[in-house]
Amino acid sequence: MEFAGIEGIGENGPLVIAGPCSAESESQVLRTATQLRDVGVRIYRAGIWKPRTKPGGFEGIGKAGLEWLQRVKREVGLYVTTEVATKEHVEASLSAGVDMLWIGARTTVNPFAVQEIADALRGVDIPVLVKNPVNPDLELWIGAIERLYGAGLRRLGAIHRGFSTYEQKVYRNIPLWHIAIEMRRRLPGLPLICDPSHIGGKRELVGPLSQQALDMGYEGLMIESHEDPGSAWSDASQQVTPEALGVLLGGLVVREELQTTEGLSELRKQIDEIDEELLVLLSKRMRVSREIGVYKKEHNMAVVHSGRYQELLEARSLSGQAMGLSGEFVRELLRGIHEESVRQQTEILSGQAMR
């Protein structure tokens, strides 16, 4: 697939899309937009329709908010964007002259909903950004892009907003950066935008996550900003003031693209050698796991002992942190190793051992 450009990407640094989680009032929308314009933001975001996990929460101001976005365009001079989840949302947004649309994480998981949006946009030349699905499913994410592409849309981009998990964690949504990196490998040329607000869930994490995304070559950032975050009707803890956003953006470092990798060749050679050593060690570990599987089969033992697994996970996570690794990374690595060990032991117990 070949993608066309998106306004603002590649022009004087990363694309920045900012604005409140939700459009709450006309005055809040306009004041926030004016303050954001003054710190250099060009594209203003605001949720008009807000899908909530449970009923009873604020689900957005609805179509009335589109009139406020029209005023932002007319009086403040910013491009505007909002989230759409249905055909009706698309039609109302297009009628209001919204410049860019995005599809949220809860919608990306539903191919029927994405196809409905794609069909509603057929023949329309408008930038559309697609957030990763709530669950870590790369194929769903790519599938959503493909549905829009199949409807003739070319100004497409992906928003990495992290993935939900039931476990306690530092971030609201764990980044799983490797999934976004694989998205880029699979769809070269597709702009990748980071949403550090939803990944972090806390305003103090937005800056470090933004820098990390830029260090990894992301083309843009979508950051939630509210004139008075403490009084926000939704996601108050992850929004920053426009003034704080200006300071944050001013402190970001945009790395220059390397013109040559000559100086890195020796270091990359070391990485290649270490990776080979890791694979050898993993192979040895799985051989021991298979021996354990044989023992369990002979003694009629269950494959998984959750108590021991949890103890190892916690102990080795602490060991990894002591060595300078993030606890989250160590836990994800150990989970993958454990899943492969269980798979191989299960094959042995079912009589399908690898030969």
Phi, psi and omega in degrees: 000139176249133185249145176273171182286164175239135181311126175098340181279128181086003180252106176057052176097187184291150173294136177236122175247126184214155179157177185290153173307313182230143168284117187254322178207161181297318181293320179297317180297314184288318180295316179297318180298316180298316179295323179290321176301321183290342176257011171101004179286140181248337181240124186255127179251147173199133178282125178262317174247126187240105176291127181248152181296319181233152178292157177105340178277172178289117185254024176098155183280342179083200189302334180302328180294336179295327176294325178293321178294326176298322178292323177299316179296313188285317189261330182261334176086024179257152166290154181231149179216151177211167181272139176235145181229352181219169175301319181296320177299316180299310183298318179294320181293318178296319179297329181275356178080025176298137189275334184210147178238156169225151178255127185280168184298323181289337179274324182301331181289348186248100181302327179296317180294318180296319179295323177298317179294317179300317180295322180292335181263359182303126180087000180256130179263091181217142176293137177228129178252142183240118177284151177296151178296160181303317180269153183285077182235098183297323183295323176297318181297311179296321180300322178296318177299316182296323179296317178292319178299319180295339177272004176098001179281135182237336178273077186245155176208163180245139176249122177267110182243012179083172188234142182286149174211152181279350186274156173291143186201166178290318184264155175296316176229124184294137186294315187046059185306328185297333179291317178294322178296320178293325175302314180297321179295319183286327182235070181300140181095347178281120179299139181243123183241137181261139174250083183291341179295313182281332176292310185285312183078353178224137186299331181289346179267348185297316181297305180301321179292324178298315179296320179298319180296317179295323178297334181266007174089016176296146182274344184196175180226141170242114188235134179278127183222133185227143180299330179217080187306325182298337181256008182299144181280347178207145176051045183299321188290342184254000181266147179243157176287157175303322179297314179296325178296320178300318178295317180300312182295323180293337181267354181285145179251124177261115183286140175285140178292133181291132176274340179216148178249016184303315183291346182263351189301318182291318179295321180292327176297319178297318178301315180300317181294318180295320178300319178298318179298321178298318180296321178297316179296320179295321177298318178297318180297318181292329176296318176294321178299320179293324176296321176297321178299319177298316179299316180296322180294318181293332183252014175054049181255151176290153181291312188259131172242095190298326181298313180295319181300315181296319178298315179296320181300314181290315183295316183283335173295317177295319178298318180296319179296323178295337179266006177093010178263152177286142180300323180297317179298315182298316180297317179297319179297314181293325178297316179298317178296318180296318180299319179292322177298315179298318180300315182291322178292324178296321178299320180294315181293335181266004177083019181243037183303146178295141180255000000 
